[in-house]
């Protein structure tokens, strides 16, 4: 049972990393303000860590 949970978590983290990089790319394209997008990325990381 524990191994299955670990496997699912590994798969999910890979998926979220992919989503995260897409999010980073899109937000960087949309806003040229790097400081603002960095703040957004930090909050996004907190959301991922909460899952």
N, C-alpha and C positions, 0 to 999 in steps of 0.2 A: 504493500500500500504506500509506504513512504517513497519507494523508488518511482512509482507512478506520479506522485505529487511533484517530486523533483523534476521529472521529465517534463511535465506540463508547465511547471514554472520556467524551465529553461526555454521551452518553445515560446511561451508568452513573452519572456524578456526579449527574445530575438524579434518577435513581432512588434513589441513596443519600441524597440530600438529603431526599427525600420520606420515606424510611424513618426517617431521623434525626429529622425533626420529629415523626413519629408516636411514636417512641421517647421523645423529650423530653416530649411531651404526656402519654403514659401514665405515665412515671416521675414526673412532676410531680403527676399525679393521685393516684398510689399513695402517694408520700411527700411529706409537707408539709415535710420537712427539705430546704431549698434547698441548703445546703452539700453535703449528701450527694449529691443528684442532680447537682450541678455536677461533682463528682468523677467520677461515672459518665459524664457527657457528655464529659468530657475524654478518658477512656479510649476511649470510642466513636469520637471523632474520630481518635485515634491508630490505631485499627483500620481506619477508612476510608482514612486516608492511607497505610497499609501495603498496601492493595489496588492 
